[in-house]
Amino acid sequence: MKFSSKGIVYRLSSKQKLPITVDKAWEFLSSPKNLKTISPAYMSFDILSGADRHMFSGQIIQYVVTPVLGIKTNWVTEITHVVDKQYFVDEQRFGPYALWHHKHFIKEIDGGVEMEDIIDYKVPFGFLGRLVHPILVKPKLTEIFNYRTKKLIELFGEYKK
């Protein structure tokens, strides 16, 4: 996992290899219902609407999460781009970030797939948000993605090439 910053927009990038087929990876990742499975329990991830079918461009997904201090947060994302079995993009339309643009890539590799996430995000509250970022936001995102990595290994096995 890697963080970087260009001005006020931060970037989190992460890669993970799994010993599964592209078809199996896509089937799992393109179902919004599986977001809860790969999110820590304390987040109380609850999808309110939009999870009744696999990803498609224009899909709106509404959910409630509790990422920090037990504070419930409404979040609305739109799936803006989908290329079957290759990538999809979700963008926050309403929620805790000033900007959230999350690209999910899947590619076949020898013995499995490589999944890559690239998230460009901006924290709210200007200077104050930037002060809080290294203390609260960055560690929380690291924790969530570390959980996801472990959960995917638990579900699909460890890549051993």
C-alpha positions, 0 to 999 in steps of 0.5 A: 500500500502506498500513499502520495500527495500532489497538493491537496489531493491524496492518493492511496494505491494498493495491489494484491495477488490472489490465486483465482480466475479473472471470472471469479474475481470479477464475480465477487468484486462486481457485486456491491453486496460483497462490500460488507464482507470485506469491511471491518465489522466495526464499520457497521457497513449497511447498504440502503439501496443499489445493491440489487445487481452487479456493477453497471455504469450509472449505478447509485449505491447508498449505504451507511458506515461507521468508520470513526468514533461510532459516528454513522456516516451516509455515503452515496457512490456512483459507478461511473465506468465499467469494463467487464472483467477489467475495471470499474470506477466508483465516485462519491456523490455524497459522503465524508470526503470532499473528493473520492475517486476509486479505480478497481483494476483486475488483470490475469497473471500467471497463477491468478489475478492481480487486483489494483486499487487507486483512490484519489481523495480529498479530505474536507475542512481545508487546512484543518482536514489536512492537519487531521489527515496523517493522524486520523484519515490515513491510518483509518484507510490503511487499517481498512485496506489491511483488513480487506487484504487479509479477508480476501486471502481468507476467502480465496487463499494466498497467492504463491508464485 
